[in-house]
């Protein structure tokens, strides 16, 4: 529940909640792929879970902005999002988790139009059972942090 509230708050802070919806077809977008390509040892299930968190957060941000989010293969613009880095550091009392994302915006022919990166760092109590929650918060924060830049790149790509 905290994560959902964080995504909503970040989307609101990024001025996307107040954006007027655009007519269908003006800014059609497909999230073509989402994955965790970060270095390190993570099992396939965890990587898929991370990719799904990023996909949901990105979909939420796009829907709130009024973007015309379409099914795979239909949109004139495609987004490929990858988790490219993690950093987990601990002190005696806290754990810091940093997530780094890269979003590649392509046209319907696969030509790269722009690349947007995002990073977020969250802190919590040093408790190994909460590491997954901290990772989720860092991912949603990274998506929220790149919202303004992503919107300006999408607007530029459609103009």
ABEGO torsion letter per residue (X at the ends): XAAAAAAAAAAAAAGAAABBBBBBGABBBBBABBBBABBEBBBAAAAAAAAAAAAAAAAAAAAAAGBBBBBBGABABBBBBBBABBBBBBBAABBBBBBBBBBBBBBAAGBBABBBBBBBBBBBBBBAAAAAAAAAAAAAAAAAAAAAAAAAAAAAAAX
